């Protein structure tokens, strides 16, 4: 059995070695901002990660072969299980009174760009700790494995299997360049170009260099971590919120589309994309509804103020970022429930957002409409189309299967939390928030609370939920089937 794992552990060792260099970022900040002990912690984290990866490489150096599809799924899951453990180790020495469970939960939340925090007192933490939490979301936002896909060909390993296991959305076999590695490098290039623009925009809006860097990471990663307990409400700045709205909206659109725009030097790939048009329309309509509700209910007397607050929170939750500028859980109950619902599907496939993705929702609506037409006209030929092309039945079958599993997982995990003694609002919203990588839920885990008060069992359940959500359920659950392990 161990021999079957060796070809997967060989590239895993290289990934761990590459990941160790991420510790350079908190090391730099600790050098300038924190005391010598914090610097030693991050240097120790770098050394331990680098050396353990090097040791694993030496032990598996003779076991190299082309990755099979099964190997790709196994490697992706190993990466998302093991790297949070390495990421959590420095937190154990830097954050007061933290347990391993909370440290792993925090690291998993960061790398999956969920933004559900188990920590409080963020304002008082060392700068390097907050930088680490936020930088992990920048790495995890687009997907660690996309970077691996770009690097693996240099190591003599194929990347297509990894791309199919990691890339969000149902259209996983679409390639936009002849080589998948070139596509991955192009995506990262676009990602960092937008990140630089976001960083400079936050600095222009009045943030310090450190705050601009951290919030750039969590905006482009659509993770929503902040260096303050009050999130972006700490700044009380319309300029900061406006920058966040713009870049959260941009990050909620497929980066593949931006890549195609740069290659073709035409905006047609965006303007003609139905998913993007529906995405923008849903957010505009939701903002109008929430604004009207808050104004009519007297939550805000000024209509423009209601519009600003509504737009920020609709975009934040719909893109699964999870920033908060006020306690929206105190709004009329329709509004927070709508915000949580938007986070389940609004972001586009190929973006850094979570949820089931807008393209799946469009296909489901079209399939429902098709079935209604068939009831009236049983013999009519009415295929599901998207962008003028007929959607193949294997894709429709995959979408319907995904939704069935999505519903079963949401109900099953919610029942587990209810069995553990959690109240129904907190349990259901916590599962929805973690499976869809939204971050804050309602009740105990609402925008002014956090996940730190949960039991050990509840915390591990939600850690697993974040992993499921980040790898879109099937990539994880396939490992639990007997067929996966049979030769």
C-alpha positions, 0 to 999 in steps of 0.5 A, spaced: 500 500 500 505 504 501 508 503 495 502 506 491 503 512 495 510 513 493 509 516 486 505 521 490 509 523 495 515 525 491 511 531 488 509 532 495 516 533 497 517 538 492 511 542 494 513 542 501 519 545 499 516 550 495 511 552 500 517 553 505 519 559 502 512 563 503 515 563 510 519 569 508 514 574 507 512 573 515 520 573 516 521 580 513 515 583 517 517 580 523 524 583 522 522 590 521 515 590 526 516 584 531 521 582 537 526 577 536 522 571 539 517 572 533 522 572 528 525 566 531 518 563 530 518 564 523 525 562 521 524 556 525 517 555 521 521 556 515 527 551 517 522 545 519 518 546 513 524 546 508 528 540 511 522 536 512 520 537 505 527 535 503 527 529 507 521 527 504 524 528 497 530 524 499 526 518 501 522 518 495 527 521 489 527 514 486 519 514 485 517 518 479 512 517 474 507 520 470 501 522 475 495 518 473 488 521 474 487 517 481 494 520 483 492 527 481 486 527 486 490 524 492 496 529 491 491 535 491 487 532 497 494 531 501 496 538 499 490 541 502 491 537 508 498 537 510 500 545 508 495 547 513 499 543 518 505 546 517 502 553 516 499 552 523 505 550 527 508 558 528 501 560 530 502 555 536 508 559 538 505 566 536 498 566 539 496 566 546 492 561 549 491 557 542 490 550 541 492 545 536 485 545 533 484 552 533 491 553 529 489 548 524 482 551 523 485 558 522 490 555 517 485 551 513 480 557 513 486 561 510 489 557 505 482 555 503 480 563 503 474 561 507 475 567 512 472 564 518 476 565 524 477 562 531 481 568 534 479 574 537 484 580 539 487 581 532 488 588 533 493 586 539 497 580 535 504 581 532 504 584 525 507 578 522 501 573 525 496 577 521 501 578 515 501 570 515 494 569 516 492 574 510 498 572 505 496 564 506 489 567 503 493 570 497 496 563 496 490 559 497 485 564 493 487 562 486 489 555 488 496 552 490 495 547 485 495 552 479 502 554 481 504 546 482 501 545 475 505 551 472 512 548 476 510 540 475 512 540 468 519 543 470 520 537 474 518 532 469 511 531 472 504 532 468 499 537 470 493 536 467 490 531 472 492 536 478 488 542 474 482 537 473 482 536 480 483 543 483 480 548 478 473 550 480 467 549 476 464 544 471 468 546 465 474 543 467 477 540 460 477 547 457 484 549 455 486 556 453 493 555 451 496 549 448 500 547 454 496 547 461 502 550 464 502 556 460 495 557 462 497 556 469 502 561 469 498 566 465 493 566 470 498 567 476 500 573 472 493 576 471 492 574 479 498 578 481 497 584 476 490 585 479 493 584 486 498 590 485 493 594 483 489 593 489 495 594 494 496 601 491 488 602 491 488 601 498 494 605 500 491 611 496 484 610 500 488 611 506 491 604 509 498 604 512 503 599 507 502 593 512 494 594 512 494 595 505 498 589 503 494 584 508 487 587 505 490 586 498 491 579 500 484 577 503 481 581 497 484 578 491 483 571 495 476 573 497 478 570 503 476 576 508 481 575 513 483 582 517 488 585 522 482 587 526 476 584 530 472 590 527 474 587 519 473 593 514 469 597 519 475 599 523 477 604 518 470 607 517 472 609 510 467 610 504 474 610 500 476 603 503 469 600 502 469 603 495 476 600 493 474 593 496 467 593 492 471 594 486 476 589 487 472 584 490 467 584 484 473 583 479 476 577 483 469 574 483 469 574 475 473 568 472 481 569 471 481 565 465 476 571 462 481 576 464 487 572 461 483 571 454 482 579 454 490 580 455 491 574 449 486 577 444 486 584 446 478 584 446 473 585 451 468 580 448 470 574 452 467 578 458 462 582 455 459 576 451 459 571 457 453 570 460 455 567 467 458 574 468 452 578 465 448 574 470 453 575 476 453 582 475 445 583 474 444 578 481 449 583 485 445 589 482 438 587 483 440 584 490 443 591 492 437 594 490 433 590 494 437 590 500 437 598 500 430 599 499 429 594 505 434 598 510 431 604 507 423 603 508 425 599 515 428 605 517 435 602 519 438 608 515 434 614 514 439 616 508 438 613 502 445 614 499 448 611 506 443 605 505 446 604 498 453 604 500 452 599 506 448 595 502 452 594 496 459 593 500 455 587 504 452 584 498 458 584 494 462 582 500 458 576 501 456 574 494 463 573 492 464 569 499 469 574 501 466 575 508 468 582 510 463 586 514 463 594 516 457 593 521 453 588 524 448 586 518 445 580 523 441 585 526 438 588 520 431 585 518 432 577 518 431 577 510 437 581 509 442 577 512 439 570 510 439 573 503 446 575 503 448 568 506 444 565 500 448 569 495 454 566 497 452 559 495 452 561 488 454 568 486 461 568 484 463 565 477 467 559 475 474 560 475 474 566 480 477 565 487 470 565 490 467 559 493 460 556 492 457 552 487 458 557 482 454 561 478 455 557 471 452 551 475 446 555 477 444 558 470 445 550 468 440 548 473 435 554 471 435 552 464 434 544 466 428 546 470 425 550 464 427 545 459 423 540 464 417 544 464 417 545 457 417 538 456 411 537 460 407 541 456 410 538 449 413 531 450 416 531 443 420 537 443 427 538 442 429 543 447 437 542 449 440 546 454 445 551 451 450 556 454 453 561 450 450 559 443 452 552 444 449 545 446 451 543 453 453 536 453 449 531 457 455 529 461 456 536 464 449 536 465 449 529 469 455 532 473 452 538 475 446 535 477 450 530 481 454 535 484 448 539 487 445 532 489 451 531 493 452 538 495 445 538 498 446 531 502 453 534 505 450 541 507 444 537 511 449 531 513 454 536 516 448 540 519 445 534 523 452 533 526 453 540 529 446 539 531 447 532 534 453 536 538 448 541 541 449 547 537 443 551 536 440 550 529 441 557 526 448 557 528 449 550 525 446 551 519 449 557 517 456 555 520 456 549 515 453 554 509 459 559 511 464 553 511 462 549 505 461 555 501 468 558 503 464 564 505 467 566 512 462 568 517 455 565 518 449 567 523 448 566 530 454 565 534 458 565 528 455 571 525 459 578 523 461 580 530 462 573 533 467 568 531 468 560 531 473 560 537 467 558 542 466 552 538 467 545 541 473 541 538 469 536 535 465 542 532 471 545 529 474 539 526 467 538 522 467 545 520 475 544 518 473 538 514 467 542 511 472 548 508 476 542 505 470 540 502 468 546 499 475 548 497 476 542 492 468 542 490 466 536 494 467 531 489 475 531 489 475 529 496 469 525 497 471 520 491 477 518 496 472 515 500 469 510 495 471 503 494 472 504 487 478 509 488 482 504 492 481 498 487 486 497 482 
